[in-house]
Amino acid sequence: MKIANVDVYQLGQPANAGGATWAANSILLRLTTSDGVVGYGEAVPTLRVQPVIQSIKEVARVYVGKDPLDVEKNMREWYKHDFYLPFSFESTTALSAFDIASWDIIGKHFGAPLYQLIGGEFRSKVKHYANGWYDNCVSPEQFGEKAKKFAGMGYSALKFDVFGSYYDYIDEKGLNLAYDRAKAVKDATGGKVELLIEHHGRFNPNSAIAIAKKLSDLNPLFMEEPVHPDNLEGLKKYRSATDVRVALGERLLTKEQVLHVLSNNLTDFLQADITNIGGVTQARKVCAIAEAYGIEMAFHNAFGPIQNAVTIQLDASIPNFLIQESFYDVFPQWKRDLVKDQSRVEGGHSTVPMKPGLGVDVDEKVLESHRVDGQEYFNPDEPVWVVKNTWSS
């Protein structure tokens, strides 16, 4: 069995400004083997769609003609050729897409869901927290109202960004507003929902420390990426000055970077992204490293239904699972339709699919009808990582 064909799909919905917005954007990879088995992978799009697509085409030069079962060998071959792989997001996400698609093929080849091939069933249901639920929320009352709705859907944890347009530095007004927003969520849900405070890695250490002290009495489950991700010395300062729990990892690209973070006690929970870290092959290693440090996994999962599917398969098989990020209930409809509404969240949980491979079936009609071209829409007034219409203070 050899990889015979590589197809790359840029998917989305036309935006008013002529592109595909982040929330409705995906990069999918389809591999077809010489005996007709098809596997799907996904890459990270965020304002890098064109470079990532080109990187996928570069990685294809190594993978075409190779046996998809040889995941370690194939990955090592690209590592040999790409001089900057450990430092290139475009390269690591392209490589991740190939690895995910290879594992989809492997599962279908052996007639087994992925989780049965990488450790077996540790859990049959995966607990989720909701993200993306707070679009158009600015006032504390709006946050509270939306939170009550999602708690009513069965979510026992919600992640949200309460900092509006503050960047680098936050003043007293911003601290008070952030507190009021977070407290509104806690009050509206009767204190029964875990609070996950998203910082989006945008504050200097002193501001992040001030935020931690202001919000600590709300007892958040964790503070996510409290300081700029490249400021590791600042993160050390944050850790020594606060007693809140920290989660991070979506922007880590290698297991060696993960090892550095964990060995320096810089996080309490690890949020590696399977579409960034090197696919299933490297994600399994990262989980083992985290387990050795007594760290639970909460995989980052913000992009599309193939990423969602493979992440749930990993969650099912690992012992050190905490909780899973989910955008499923705020996906645009076509993203749910793309996998025929499989892996849906019910009562805050997903039942792990039993179908071979990633456990989902891709609807080829949806795949073809949502192809787009060109750069995604760029909004100079609201960064691409912001949940829609919340960049306001």
LOSE-775989 format. One record per residue (C-alpha): residue number from 1; residue in three letters; x negated, y, z. Coordinates in nm, 2 decimals. Layout:
VEXKOL figu drenvex     xx     yy     zz
VEXKOL  NUM     ALA      X      Y      Z
...
This chain:
VEXKOL figu drenvex     xx     yy     zz
VEXKOL    1     MET   0.00   0.00   0.00
VEXKOL    2     LYS  -0.14   0.34  -0.11
VEXKOL    3     ILE  -0.02   0.70  -0.09
VEXKOL    4     ALA   0.08   0.76  -0.45
VEXKOL    5     ASN   0.28   1.09  -0.45
VEXKOL    6     VAL   0.27   1.41  -0.24
VEXKOL    7     ASP   0.56   1.66  -0.25
VEXKOL    8     VAL   0.57   1.98  -0.06
VEXKOL    9     TYR   0.90   2.16   0.01
VEXKOL   10     GLN   0.93   2.52   0.12
VEXKOL   11     LEU   1.28   2.53   0.27
VEXKOL   12     GLY   1.50   2.81   0.39
VEXKOL   13     GLN   1.79   3.04   0.32
VEXKOL   14     PRO   1.75   3.36   0.12
VEXKOL   15     ALA   1.72   3.65   0.36
VEXKOL   16     ASN   1.86   3.99   0.29
VEXKOL   17     ALA   1.51   4.12   0.23
VEXKOL   18     GLY   1.43   3.85  -0.02
VEXKOL   19     GLY   1.26   3.58   0.17
VEXKOL   20     ALA   1.33   3.31   0.43
VEXKOL   21     THR   1.35   3.42   0.79
VEXKOL   22     TRP   1.15   3.23   1.06
VEXKOL   23     ALA   1.46   3.07   1.22
VEXKOL   24     ALA   1.57   2.93   0.88
VEXKOL   25     ASN   1.24   2.83   0.74
VEXKOL   26     SER   1.06   2.50   0.72
VEXKOL   27     ILE   0.76   2.34   0.54
VEXKOL   28     LEU   0.82   1.97   0.47
VEXKOL   29     LEU   0.59   1.71   0.33
VEXKOL   30     ARG   0.71   1.39   0.15
VEXKOL   31     LEU   0.47   1.11   0.09
VEXKOL   32     THR   0.57   0.82  -0.14
VEXKOL   33     THR   0.36   0.50  -0.14
VEXKOL   34     SER   0.28   0.27  -0.43
VEXKOL   35     ASP   0.55   0.03  -0.33
VEXKOL   36     GLY   0.82   0.31  -0.29
VEXKOL   37     VAL   0.82   0.37   0.09
VEXKOL   38     VAL   0.89   0.74   0.17
VEXKOL   39     GLY   0.77   0.92   0.48
VEXKOL   40     TYR   0.83   1.28   0.59
VEXKOL   41     GLY   0.61   1.52   0.78
VEXKOL   42     GLU   0.64   1.89   0.88
VEXKOL   43     ALA   0.40   2.18   0.92
VEXKOL   44     VAL   0.42   2.51   1.10
VEXKOL   45     PRO   0.55   2.80   0.89
VEXKOL   46     THR   0.52   3.11   1.11
VEXKOL   47     LEU   0.41   3.39   0.88
VEXKOL   48     ARG   0.17   3.15   0.72
VEXKOL   49     VAL   0.39   2.96   0.47
VEXKOL   50     GLN   0.17   3.02   0.16
VEXKOL   51     PRO  -0.17   2.94   0.32
VEXKOL   52     VAL  -0.02   2.63   0.49
VEXKOL   53     ILE   0.12   2.50   0.16
VEXKOL   54     GLN  -0.21   2.55   0.00
VEXKOL   55     SER  -0.38   2.37   0.29
VEXKOL   56     ILE  -0.15   2.07   0.24
VEXKOL   57     LYS  -0.25   2.06  -0.12
VEXKOL   58     GLU  -0.62   2.05  -0.01
VEXKOL   59     VAL  -0.56   1.77   0.24
VEXKOL   60     ALA  -0.38   1.57  -0.03
VEXKOL   61     ARG  -0.71   1.54  -0.21
VEXKOL   62     VAL  -0.83   1.31   0.07
VEXKOL   63     TYR  -0.50   1.12   0.14
VEXKOL   64     VAL  -0.38   1.04  -0.21
VEXKOL   65     GLY  -0.49   0.68  -0.29
VEXKOL   66     LYS  -0.54   0.59   0.08
VEXKOL   67     ASP  -0.35   0.33   0.28
VEXKOL   68     PRO  -0.12   0.53   0.52
VEXKOL   69     LEU  -0.17   0.26   0.79
VEXKOL   70     ASP  -0.53   0.38   0.83
VEXKOL   71     VAL  -0.44   0.69   1.03
VEXKOL   72     GLU  -0.77   0.72   1.22
VEXKOL   73     LYS  -0.98   0.66   0.91
VEXKOL   74     ASN  -0.79   0.90   0.69
VEXKOL   75     MET  -0.79   1.17   0.96
VEXKOL   76     ARG  -1.17   1.13   1.01
VEXKOL   77     GLU  -1.22   1.16   0.64
VEXKOL   78     TRP  -1.06   1.50   0.63
VEXKOL   79     TYR  -1.25   1.60   0.94
VEXKOL   80     LYS  -1.57   1.51   0.75
VEXKOL   81     HIS  -1.48   1.73   0.45
VEXKOL   82     ASP  -1.33   2.03   0.62
VEXKOL   83     PHE  -1.61   2.23   0.79
VEXKOL   84     TYR  -1.37   2.45   0.99
VEXKOL   85     LEU  -1.09   2.21   1.09
VEXKOL   86     PRO  -1.13   2.26   1.46
VEXKOL   87     PHE  -1.08   2.63   1.42
VEXKOL   88     SER  -0.82   2.65   1.14
VEXKOL   89     PHE  -0.45   2.64   1.22
VEXKOL   90     GLU  -0.37   2.60   0.85
VEXKOL   91     SER  -0.59   2.29   0.83
VEXKOL   92     THR  -0.47   2.13   1.15
VEXKOL   93     THR  -0.10   2.18   1.07
VEXKOL   94     ALA  -0.15   2.04   0.72
VEXKOL   95     LEU  -0.33   1.74   0.86
VEXKOL   96     SER  -0.06   1.70   1.12
VEXKOL   97     ALA   0.21   1.68   0.85
VEXKOL   98     PHE   0.02   1.40   0.67
VEXKOL   99     ASP  -0.03   1.21   0.99
VEXKOL  100     ILE   0.34   1.24   1.08
VEXKOL  101     ALA   0.45   1.13   0.74
VEXKOL  102     SER   0.21   0.84   0.76
VEXKOL  103     TRP   0.36   0.72   1.08
VEXKOL  104     ASP   0.71   0.75   0.93
VEXKOL  105     ILE   0.59   0.52   0.66
VEXKOL  106     ILE   0.43   0.28   0.91
VEXKOL  107     GLY   0.75   0.25   1.10
VEXKOL  108     LYS   0.95   0.18   0.79
VEXKOL  109     HIS   0.68  -0.07   0.67
VEXKOL  110     PHE   0.72  -0.27   0.99
VEXKOL  111     GLY   1.09  -0.21   1.03
VEXKOL  112     ALA   1.05  -0.04   1.37
VEXKOL  113     PRO   1.12   0.30   1.53
VEXKOL  114     LEU   0.80   0.49   1.59
VEXKOL  115     TYR   0.82   0.47   1.97
VEXKOL  116     GLN   0.81   0.09   1.96
VEXKOL  117     LEU   0.47   0.11   1.78
VEXKOL  118     ILE   0.30   0.36   2.01
VEXKOL  119     GLY   0.39   0.22   2.36
VEXKOL  120     GLY   0.74   0.10   2.36
VEXKOL  121     GLU   1.05   0.24   2.54
VEXKOL  122     PHE   0.98   0.43   2.85
VEXKOL  123     ARG   1.32   0.61   2.83
VEXKOL  124     SER   1.61   0.58   2.60
VEXKOL  125     LYS   1.73   0.93   2.65
VEXKOL  126     VAL   1.53   1.25   2.64
VEXKOL  127     LYS   1.62   1.55   2.85
VEXKOL  128     HIS   1.61   1.89   2.68
VEXKOL  129     TYR   1.59   2.25   2.77
VEXKOL  130     ALA   1.75   2.50   2.53
VEXKOL  131     ASN   1.55   2.77   2.36
VEXKOL  132     GLY   1.67   3.03   2.11
VEXKOL  133     TRP   2.00   3.06   2.28
VEXKOL  134     TYR   1.97   3.42   2.39
VEXKOL  135     ASP   1.97   3.60   2.05
VEXKOL  136     ASN   2.12   3.95   2.06
VEXKOL  137     CYS   2.08   3.96   2.44
VEXKOL  138     VAL   1.94   4.28   2.58
VEXKOL  139     SER   2.14   4.36   2.90
VEXKOL  140     PRO   2.13   4.14   3.20
VEXKOL  141     GLU   2.51   4.08   3.15
VEXKOL  142     GLN   2.45   3.95   2.80
VEXKOL  143     PHE   2.18   3.71   2.92
VEXKOL  144     GLY   2.41   3.59   3.20
VEXKOL  145     GLU   2.71   3.54   2.96
VEXKOL  146     LYS   2.51   3.34   2.71
VEXKOL  147     ALA   2.33   3.13   2.98
VEXKOL  148     LYS   2.67   3.03   3.12
VEXKOL  149     LYS   2.78   2.91   2.78
VEXKOL  150     PHE   2.47   2.69   2.73
VEXKOL  151     ALA   2.48   2.56   3.09
VEXKOL  152     GLY   2.84   2.46   3.01
VEXKOL  153     MET   2.70   2.26   2.71
VEXKOL  154     GLY   2.51   2.04   2.95
VEXKOL  155     TYR   2.16   2.20   2.96
VEXKOL  156     SER   2.01   2.20   3.30
VEXKOL  157     ALA   1.72   2.42   3.20
VEXKOL  158     LEU   1.69   2.73   2.98
VEXKOL  159     LYS   1.38   2.91   2.84
VEXKOL  160     PHE   1.40   3.28   2.76
VEXKOL  161     ASP   1.19   3.59   2.71
VEXKOL  162     VAL   1.30   3.87   2.94
VEXKOL  163     PHE   1.03   4.13   2.85
VEXKOL  164     GLY   1.18   4.30   2.54
VEXKOL  165     SER   0.93   4.50   2.35
VEXKOL  166     TYR   0.67   4.52   2.62
VEXKOL  167     TYR   0.33   4.41   2.49
VEXKOL  168     ASP  -0.01   4.40   2.67
VEXKOL  169     TYR   0.11   4.62   2.95
VEXKOL  170     ILE   0.44   4.63   3.14
VEXKOL  171     ASP   0.54   4.91   3.37
VEXKOL  172     GLU   0.77   4.92   3.68
VEXKOL  173     LYS   1.08   4.98   3.47
VEXKOL  174     GLY   1.00   4.68   3.26
VEXKOL  175     LEU   0.94   4.46   3.56
VEXKOL  176     ASN   1.27   4.56   3.71
VEXKOL  177     LEU   1.46   4.49   3.39
VEXKOL  178     ALA   1.29   4.15   3.34
VEXKOL  179     TYR   1.38   4.06   3.70
VEXKOL  180     ASP   1.74   4.17   3.65
VEXKOL  181     ARG   1.77   3.96   3.33
VEXKOL  182     ALA   1.62   3.65   3.48
VEXKOL  183     LYS   1.84   3.69   3.80
VEXKOL  184     ALA   2.15   3.73   3.58
VEXKOL  185     VAL   2.08   3.39   3.42
VEXKOL  186     LYS   2.02   3.23   3.76
VEXKOL  187     ASP   2.34   3.39   3.91
VEXKOL  188     ALA   2.56   3.31   3.61
VEXKOL  189     THR   2.46   2.94   3.62
VEXKOL  190     GLY   2.51   2.91   4.00
VEXKOL  191     GLY   2.14   2.85   4.05
VEXKOL  192     LYS   2.18   2.50   3.90
VEXKOL  193     VAL   1.97   2.57   3.58
VEXKOL  194     GLU   1.59   2.57   3.58
VEXKOL  195     LEU   1.44   2.90   3.46
VEXKOL  196     LEU   1.16   2.88   3.21
VEXKOL  197     ILE   1.01   3.22   3.16
VEXKOL  198     GLU   0.86   3.28   2.82
VEXKOL  199     HIS   0.58   3.54   2.79
VEXKOL  200     HIS   0.48   3.45   2.44
VEXKOL  201     GLY   0.12   3.50   2.53
VEXKOL  202     ARG   0.13   3.87   2.51
VEXKOL  203     PHE   0.02   4.03   2.84
VEXKOL  204     ASN  -0.31   4.14   2.99
VEXKOL  205     PRO  -0.39   3.95   3.31
VEXKOL  206     ASN  -0.30   4.24   3.55
VEXKOL  207     SER   0.05   4.28   3.39
VEXKOL  208     ALA   0.10   3.90   3.39
VEXKOL  209     ILE   0.01   3.89   3.76
VEXKOL  210     ALA   0.25   4.17   3.83
VEXKOL  211     ILE   0.53   3.98   3.65
VEXKOL  212     ALA   0.45   3.66   3.85
VEXKOL  213     LYS   0.48   3.84   4.18
VEXKOL  214     LYS   0.80   4.01   4.07
VEXKOL  215     LEU   0.98   3.70   3.95
VEXKOL  216     SER   0.83   3.44   4.19
VEXKOL  217     ASP   1.13   3.45   4.43
VEXKOL  218     LEU   1.35   3.32   4.15
VEXKOL  219     ASN   1.15   3.00   4.16
VEXKOL  220     PRO   1.10   2.94   3.78
VEXKOL  221     LEU   1.00   2.60   3.67
VEXKOL  222     PHE   0.71   2.76   3.48
VEXKOL  223     MET   0.57   3.07   3.33
VEXKOL  224     GLU   0.49   3.00   2.97
VEXKOL  225     GLU   0.17   3.15   2.81
VEXKOL  226     PRO   0.15   3.44   3.06
VEXKOL  227     VAL  -0.16   3.60   2.91
VEXKOL  228     HIS  -0.30   3.62   2.56
VEXKOL  229     PRO  -0.41   3.27   2.46
VEXKOL  230     ASP  -0.77   3.37   2.37
VEXKOL  231     ASN  -0.82   3.53   2.71
VEXKOL  232     LEU  -0.93   3.22   2.91
VEXKOL  233     GLU  -1.11   3.43   3.16
VEXKOL  234     GLY  -0.80   3.63   3.21
VEXKOL  235     LEU  -0.60   3.31   3.26
VEXKOL  236     LYS  -0.85   3.20   3.53
VEXKOL  237     LYS  -0.79   3.54   3.70
VEXKOL  238     TYR  -0.41   3.48   3.67
VEXKOL  239     ARG  -0.43   3.13   3.82
VEXKOL  240     SER  -0.64   3.25   4.12
VEXKOL  241     ALA  -0.40   3.54   4.19
VEXKOL  242     THR  -0.06   3.37   4.16
VEXKOL  243     ASP   0.11   3.05   4.28
VEXKOL  244     VAL   0.36   3.01   4.00
VEXKOL  245     ARG   0.35   2.71   3.77
VEXKOL  246     VAL   0.21   2.76   3.42
VEXKOL  247     ALA   0.29   2.59   3.09
VEXKOL  248     LEU   0.10   2.64   2.77
VEXKOL  249     GLY  -0.05   2.45   2.47
VEXKOL  250     GLU   0.14   2.53   2.15
VEXKOL  251     ARG  -0.16   2.71   2.01
VEXKOL  252     LEU  -0.42   2.45   2.11
VEXKOL  253     LEU  -0.55   2.27   1.79
VEXKOL  254     THR  -0.77   1.99   1.92
VEXKOL  255     LYS  -0.79   1.74   2.20
VEXKOL  256     GLU  -1.12   1.90   2.30
VEXKOL  257     GLN  -0.94   2.24   2.35
VEXKOL  258     VAL  -0.69   2.05   2.56
VEXKOL  259     LEU  -0.96   1.89   2.77
VEXKOL  260     HIS  -1.12   2.23   2.84
VEXKOL  261     VAL  -0.79   2.38   2.96
VEXKOL  262     LEU  -0.71   2.08   3.18
VEXKOL  263     SER  -1.06   2.04   3.33
VEXKOL  264     ASN  -1.05   2.41   3.43
VEXKOL  265     ASN  -0.71   2.38   3.59
VEXKOL  266     LEU  -0.56   2.64   3.37
VEXKOL  267     THR  -0.21   2.49   3.34
VEXKOL  268     ASP   0.04   2.27   3.53
VEXKOL  269     PHE   0.23   2.15   3.22
VEXKOL  270     LEU   0.11   2.09   2.87
VEXKOL  271     GLN   0.30   2.20   2.56
VEXKOL  272     ALA   0.10   2.06   2.28
VEXKOL  273     ASP   0.27   2.08   1.94
VEXKOL  274     ILE   0.27   1.76   1.73
VEXKOL  275     THR   0.27   1.97   1.41
VEXKOL  276     ASN  -0.04   2.16   1.53
VEXKOL  277     ILE  -0.25   1.92   1.73
VEXKOL  278     GLY  -0.31   1.65   1.47
VEXKOL  279     GLY   0.02   1.47   1.44
VEXKOL  280     VAL   0.11   1.15   1.62
VEXKOL  281     THR  -0.24   1.01   1.62
VEXKOL  282     GLN  -0.39   1.30   1.82
VEXKOL  283     ALA  -0.08   1.37   2.03
VEXKOL  284     ARG  -0.10   1.02   2.18
VEXKOL  285     LYS  -0.46   1.10   2.29
VEXKOL  286     VAL  -0.36   1.43   2.43
VEXKOL  287     CYS  -0.08   1.27   2.63
VEXKOL  288     ALA  -0.34   1.03   2.78
VEXKOL  289     ILE  -0.58   1.31   2.86
VEXKOL  290     ALA  -0.30   1.49   3.04
VEXKOL  291     GLU  -0.20   1.18   3.22
VEXKOL  292     ALA  -0.55   1.14   3.35
VEXKOL  293     TYR  -0.52   1.49   3.50
VEXKOL  294     GLY  -0.17   1.43   3.65
VEXKOL  295     ILE  -0.02   1.68   3.40
VEXKOL  296     GLU   0.33   1.63   3.25
VEXKOL  297     MET   0.41   1.69   2.88
VEXKOL  298     ALA   0.67   1.93   2.75
VEXKOL  299     PHE   0.60   1.93   2.38
VEXKOL  300     HIS   0.65   2.26   2.19
VEXKOL  301     ASN   0.92   2.20   1.93
VEXKOL  302     ALA   1.05   2.51   1.76
VEXKOL  303     PHE   1.06   2.46   1.38
VEXKOL  304     GLY   1.26   2.19   1.21
VEXKOL  305     PRO   1.44   1.86   1.22
VEXKOL  306     ILE   1.14   1.64   1.12
VEXKOL  307     GLN   0.93   1.80   1.40
VEXKOL  308     ASN   1.22   1.74   1.63
VEXKOL  309     ALA   1.25   1.38   1.53
VEXKOL  310     VAL   0.89   1.29   1.57
VEXKOL  311     THR   0.87   1.47   1.91
VEXKOL  312     ILE   1.16   1.27   2.05
VEXKOL  313     GLN   0.99   0.95   1.94
VEXKOL  314     LEU   0.68   1.05   2.14
VEXKOL  315     ASP   0.89   1.16   2.44
VEXKOL  316     ALA   1.05   0.81   2.45
VEXKOL  317     SER   0.72   0.63   2.49
VEXKOL  318     ILE   0.50   0.83   2.73
VEXKOL  319     PRO   0.50   0.80   3.11
VEXKOL  320     ASN   0.41   1.17   3.18
VEXKOL  321     PHE   0.72   1.33   3.03
VEXKOL  322     LEU   0.86   1.65   3.19
VEXKOL  323     ILE   1.13   1.80   2.96
VEXKOL  324     GLN   1.17   1.87   2.59
VEXKOL  325     GLU   1.22   2.20   2.42
VEXKOL  326     SER   1.51   2.21   2.18
VEXKOL  327     PHE   1.64   2.46   1.93
VEXKOL  328     TYR   1.89   2.20   1.79
VEXKOL  329     ASP   2.20   2.38   1.90
VEXKOL  330     VAL   2.08   2.71   1.74
VEXKOL  331     PHE   1.94   2.56   1.42
VEXKOL  332     PRO   2.10   2.69   1.10
VEXKOL  333     GLN   2.35   2.44   0.98
VEXKOL  334     TRP   2.14   2.32   0.69
VEXKOL  335     LYS   1.86   2.21   0.93
VEXKOL  336     ARG   2.11   1.98   1.11
VEXKOL  337     ASP   2.25   1.86   0.77
VEXKOL  338     LEU   1.90   1.78   0.64
VEXKOL  339     VAL   1.88   1.49   0.88
VEXKOL  340     LYS   2.25   1.42   0.88
VEXKOL  341     ASP   2.29   1.56   1.23
VEXKOL  342     GLN   2.08   1.28   1.38
VEXKOL  343     SER   1.89   1.35   1.71
VEXKOL  344     ARG   2.16   1.59   1.81
VEXKOL  345     VAL   2.18   1.70   2.17
VEXKOL  346     GLU   2.47   1.60   2.38
VEXKOL  347     GLY   2.50   1.69   2.75
VEXKOL  348     GLY   2.15   1.83   2.74
VEXKOL  349     HIS   2.00   1.50   2.62
VEXKOL  350     SER   1.92   1.31   2.30
VEXKOL  351     THR   1.96   0.94   2.26
VEXKOL  352     VAL   1.64   0.81   2.10
VEXKOL  353     PRO   1.72   0.69   1.74
VEXKOL  354     MET   1.65   0.32   1.67
VEXKOL  355     LYS   1.61   0.35   1.29
VEXKOL  356     PRO   1.26   0.27   1.15
VEXKOL  357     GLY   1.00   0.54   1.14
VEXKOL  358     LEU   1.09   0.88   1.28
VEXKOL  359     GLY   1.45   0.75   1.32
VEXKOL  360     VAL   1.62   1.00   1.09
VEXKOL  361     ASP   1.74   0.99   0.73
VEXKOL  362     VAL   1.67   1.29   0.51
VEXKOL  363     ASP   1.95   1.41   0.29
VEXKOL  364     GLU   1.78   1.46  -0.05
VEXKOL  365     LYS   2.06   1.69  -0.17
VEXKOL  366     VAL   2.01   1.93   0.12
VEXKOL  367     LEU   1.63   1.91   0.06
VEXKOL  368     GLU   1.67   2.02  -0.30
VEXKOL  369     SER   1.94   2.28  -0.25
VEXKOL  370     HIS   1.74   2.48   0.01
VEXKOL  371     ARG   1.41   2.52  -0.17
VEXKOL  372     VAL   1.28   2.87  -0.17
VEXKOL  373     ASP   0.96   3.04  -0.30
VEXKOL  374     GLY   0.73   3.32  -0.20
VEXKOL  375     GLN   0.64   3.48   0.13
VEXKOL  376     GLU   0.89   3.47   0.42
VEXKOL  377     TYR   1.06   3.79   0.52
VEXKOL  378     PHE   0.84   4.02   0.73
VEXKOL  379     ASN   1.01   4.26   0.97
VEXKOL  380     PRO   0.78   4.53   1.09
VEXKOL  381     ASP   1.02   4.62   1.37
VEXKOL  382     GLU   1.04   4.28   1.54
VEXKOL  383     PRO   0.76   4.02   1.55
VEXKOL  384     VAL   0.83   3.69   1.38
VEXKOL  385     TRP   0.80   3.50   1.72
VEXKOL  386     VAL   1.08   3.71   1.88
VEXKOL  387     VAL   1.43   3.56   1.92
VEXKOL  388     LYS   1.65   3.77   1.70
VEXKOL  389     ASN   1.75   4.12   1.82
VEXKOL  390     THR   1.58   4.09   2.16
VEXKOL  391     TRP   1.28   4.32   2.09
VEXKOL  392     SER   1.43   4.60   2.29
VEXKOL  393     SER   1.36   4.75   2.63
